[in-house]
């Protein structure tokens, strides 16, 4: 993973954490240590990946999914990383809807 990609990922993760903190308005007094930040960053990354995958599936933007086995393992199905933006705009833009 190159430096620009890491920086972009960190920005997305940080934005999600800040947005959540502002929405929830925590009142705790515990100091957050490095391990707490790493945990929050990992959770934020998982949440963002799940939201993106949900959008891809909902709008048919990419061939992606998750298979859940009988023992509740989650296996990524990622046939294509190419996103069909035309399909996305068709489904989400008001000007394309009848």
C-alpha positions as CSV (number, residue, x, y, z in Angstrom):
1,X,0.0,0.0,0.0
2,X,1.6,3.3,-1.1
3,X,1.8,6.4,1.1
4,X,-1.0,8.3,-0.7
5,X,-3.4,5.3,-0.2
6,X,-2.5,5.1,3.5
7,X,-3.1,8.8,4.0
8,X,-6.5,8.6,2.2
9,X,-7.6,5.6,4.3
10,X,-6.5,7.4,7.5
11,X,-8.5,10.5,6.4
12,X,-11.6,8.4,5.9
13,X,-11.2,6.6,9.2
14,X,-10.6,9.8,11.1
15,X,-13.6,11.5,9.5
16,X,-15.8,8.6,10.6
17,X,-14.5,8.7,14.2
18,X,-14.9,12.5,14.4
19,X,-18.4,12.4,12.9
20,X,-19.4,9.7,15.4
21,X,-18.0,11.6,18.4
22,X,-19.8,14.7,17.4
23,X,-23.1,12.9,16.9
24,X,-22.9,10.9,20.2
25,X,-21.4,13.6,22.4
26,X,-19.6,11.3,24.9
27,X,-19.4,12.4,28.5
28,X,-16.8,10.0,29.8
29,X,-13.6,11.1,31.6
30,X,-11.3,8.2,30.6
31,X,-8.2,9.2,28.7
32,X,-7.9,7.5,25.3
33,X,-4.6,5.6,24.9
34,X,-2.9,4.4,21.7
35,X,-4.5,1.0,21.9
36,X,-7.9,2.6,22.1
37,X,-7.3,4.7,19.0
38,X,-6.1,1.6,17.1
39,X,-9.2,-0.2,18.1
40,X,-11.4,2.7,17.0
41,X,-9.6,3.0,13.8
42,X,-10.0,-0.7,13.1
43,X,-13.7,-0.5,13.8
44,X,-14.1,2.6,11.7
45,X,-12.3,0.8,8.8
46,X,-14.6,-2.2,9.1
47,X,-17.7,0.0,9.2
48,X,-16.7,2.0,6.2
49,X,-15.8,-1.1,4.2
50,X,-19.2,-2.7,5.1
51,X,-21.0,0.5,4.1
52,X,-19.2,0.7,0.7
53,X,-19.9,-3.0,0.0
54,X,-23.5,-2.5,0.9
55,X,-23.7,0.4,-1.6
56,X,-22.0,-1.7,-4.3
57,X,-24.5,-4.6,-3.7
58,X,-27.6,-2.4,-3.5
59,X,-26.9,-0.5,-6.7
60,X,-25.2,-3.3,-8.5
61,X,-21.9,-1.3,-8.9
62,X,-19.4,-4.1,-8.6
63,X,-19.4,-7.9,-8.3
64,X,-18.8,-8.2,-4.6
65,X,-20.3,-9.8,-1.6
66,X,-19.9,-11.8,1.6
67,X,-20.5,-15.5,1.9
68,X,-21.4,-16.7,5.4
69,X,-20.5,-20.4,6.0
70,X,-22.3,-22.8,8.2
71,X,-19.9,-22.1,11.0
72,X,-20.4,-18.3,10.6
73,X,-17.2,-17.5,8.9
74,X,-17.3,-14.6,6.5
75,X,-15.6,-15.0,3.2
76,X,-15.1,-12.0,0.9
77,X,-16.4,-12.4,-2.7
78,X,-14.6,-9.8,-4.7
79,X,-14.8,-10.7,-8.4
80,X,-14.2,-7.2,-9.6
81,X,-12.9,-4.0,-8.1
82,X,-14.2,-1.9,-11.1
83,X,-17.2,0.3,-10.0
84,X,-19.9,0.9,-12.6
85,X,-20.5,4.7,-11.9
86,X,-23.1,5.0,-14.7
87,X,-25.3,2.5,-12.8
88,X,-24.7,4.4,-9.6
89,X,-25.7,7.8,-11.1
90,X,-28.7,6.2,-12.8
91,X,-30.0,4.8,-9.4
92,X,-29.1,7.8,-7.2
93,X,-29.6,10.9,-9.3
94,X,-33.0,12.6,-9.4
95,X,-32.6,13.7,-13.0
96,X,-32.5,10.0,-14.2
97,X,-35.6,9.0,-12.3
98,X,-39.0,9.0,-13.9
